[in-house]
Amino acid sequence: MRLRNVEAGDVEAYVRMRCDAAMMSELGGPLPREAVEARLAKDLALVAADSAWIRMIVPDGADDGEAVGTVTLWRYEENGVTVTEIGWMVLPEHQGRGLAKAAVRQVLDAAAKDGRWGEVHANPGVTNGPSNGICRALGFRLLGEGEVDFGERMLRVNHWVVTPGEHIRSVARAR
């Protein structure tokens, strides 16, 4: 599995991920195609400015254009504090193969080397067992449940946090 930056040609992968009811069940339901195309344009600008890492997940043996998911690291302001968050998604037919976990680990490893991101938060839905399992397996600490606004939709989530670099030590201790 490898990661690459999102590209303008990824519109169909974005549509497959964000307009599909099953893919978006934990995120408040599918989005309209126009919203997804606008999101891709915004993501391309964020990557060009190096203010977010938006990586496409490409399985081994696939061409670069055959992305099956994303992992994203971004920052935002909340109550005057800068917060770094990570999120990921993998198309249903590619789930259960460890791609999301490997992608999250790679991004956390890169964030540890980069040094600018600080603590990284993740907010998977409380009923999203696989994503909560990724957080647990990669050394995130569960801070509790909460609500987050995702695309003007309030979601009930588990709030996890990890310091890049710490995830490596906590995973090694768990072995």
C-alpha positions in Angstrom: 0.0 0.0 0.0 1.2 3.5 -0.8 0.0 7.0 -0.3 0.0 9.9 -2.7 -1.3 13.4 -2.7 -4.9 14.0 -3.9 -5.1 15.1 -7.5 -7.7 16.7 -9.7 -8.3 13.3 -11.4 -9.6 11.9 -8.1 -13.1 13.3 -8.5 -14.6 9.8 -9.2 -12.9 8.3 -6.1 -14.2 11.2 -4.0 -17.7 10.7 -5.4 -17.6 7.0 -4.8 -16.6 7.6 -1.2 -18.8 10.6 -0.3 -21.9 10.0 -2.3 -22.4 6.4 -1.2 -24.9 5.7 1.6 -22.9 2.8 3.0 -19.6 4.8 3.0 -21.2 7.8 4.6 -23.5 6.0 7.1 -21.2 7.0 10.1 -20.9 10.5 8.7 -24.6 11.6 8.5 -25.4 10.1 5.0 -24.3 10.7 1.5 -23.4 14.1 0.1 -24.6 15.6 -3.2 -22.1 15.3 -6.0 -21.8 19.1 -6.3 -20.6 19.3 -2.7 -18.0 16.6 -3.3 -16.6 18.3 -6.4 -16.3 21.6 -4.4 -14.6 19.6 -1.5 -12.1 18.2 -4.0 -11.3 21.7 -5.2 -10.8 22.9 -1.7 -8.6 19.9 -0.8 -6.4 20.5 -3.8 -5.9 24.1 -2.6 -5.0 23.0 0.9 -2.5 20.5 -0.4 -1.0 23.1 -2.8 -0.6 25.4 0.3 0.9 22.6 2.4 -1.7 23.3 5.1 -3.2 19.8 5.0 -2.0 16.4 4.0 -4.7 14.7 1.9 -3.4 11.3 0.8 -5.0 8.8 -1.5 -4.6 5.2 -0.5 -3.4 3.0 -3.4 -3.2 -0.7 -2.8 -0.1 -2.7 -3.8 -0.2 -3.6 -7.5 -2.7 -0.9 -8.4 -2.0 2.1 -10.7 -1.9 5.5 -9.0 -5.3 6.4 -10.4 -6.9 3.4 -8.6 -7.2 5.0 -5.2 -9.5 3.1 -2.7 -9.6 5.6 0.1 -8.1 8.6 1.8 -6.3 9.6 4.9 -6.3 13.3 5.8 -4.4 15.4 8.4 -5.6 19.0 8.8 -5.8 21.9 11.2 -8.6 24.2 12.3 -9.3 26.7 15.0 -11.6 25.9 17.9 -12.2 28.3 20.7 -9.0 30.1 19.9 -6.9 26.9 19.9 -5.4 25.2 16.8 -6.5 21.6 16.6 -4.9 18.9 14.3 -7.3 16.1 13.3 -6.9 13.0 11.2 -9.6 11.2 9.3 -9.8 8.3 6.9 -12.1 6.2 4.7 -11.7 3.2 2.6 -14.2 1.9 0.0 -16.3 -1.0 1.3 -14.9 -3.6 -1.1 -11.4 -2.8 0.2 -12.2 -2.7 3.9 -11.0 -5.3 6.3 -7.5 -5.5 4.7 -5.7 -3.2 7.0 -5.3 -0.4 4.5 -6.8 2.3 6.7 -4.7 1.3 9.7 -1.5 1.2 7.6 -2.3 4.6 6.0 -3.0 6.2 9.4 0.2 4.8 10.8 2.2 6.1 7.8 0.7 9.6 8.2 1.4 9.6 11.9 5.0 8.5 11.3 5.4 11.3 8.7 3.8 13.8 11.2 6.3 12.7 13.9 9.2 13.4 11.5 7.7 16.7 10.3 7.2 18.0 13.8 4.7 20.8 13.1 1.4 19.1 13.8 1.4 18.6 17.6 -1.2 16.3 19.1 -3.5 14.6 16.6 -7.2 14.1 17.3 -9.5 11.6 15.7 -13.3 11.5 16.0 -14.8 8.3 14.7 -18.5 7.7 15.3 -19.2 5.9 18.5 -20.7 2.9 16.6 -17.8 2.7 14.1 -16.0 -0.3 15.5 -13.3 -0.6 12.9 -12.2 3.1 13.1 -12.2 3.0 16.9 -10.2 -0.1 16.7 -7.6 1.6 14.5 -7.3 4.4 17.2 -6.9 1.8 19.9 -4.3 -0.2 18.0 -2.2 2.8 17.1 -1.9 4.1 20.6 -4.5 6.9 20.6 -5.9 7.8 24.1 -9.7 7.9 24.4 -10.8 11.2 25.9 -14.5 10.4 25.9 -17.6 10.8 23.8 -18.8 14.0 22.2 -20.5 15.7 19.3 -18.8 17.2 16.2 -20.2 19.2 13.4 -19.4 17.4 10.1 -20.7 19.2 7.0 -23.5 20.8 9.0 -24.4 17.4 10.5 -23.9 16.8 14.3 -22.3 13.4 14.8 -21.9 11.4 18.1 -18.2 10.5 18.2 -15.4 9.0 20.4 -12.7 11.6 20.8 -9.2 10.2 20.6 -5.8 11.9 20.8 -2.2 10.8 20.1 1.1 12.6 19.9 2.9 11.6 16.7 5.9 9.5 17.7 4.2 8.4 20.9 2.0 6.1 18.8 5.1 4.2 17.8 6.2 3.7 21.4 2.8 2.7 22.7 2.2 0.2 19.9 5.7 -1.3 20.6 4.8 -1.6 24.3 1.6 -3.4 23.5 3.4 -6.1 21.5 
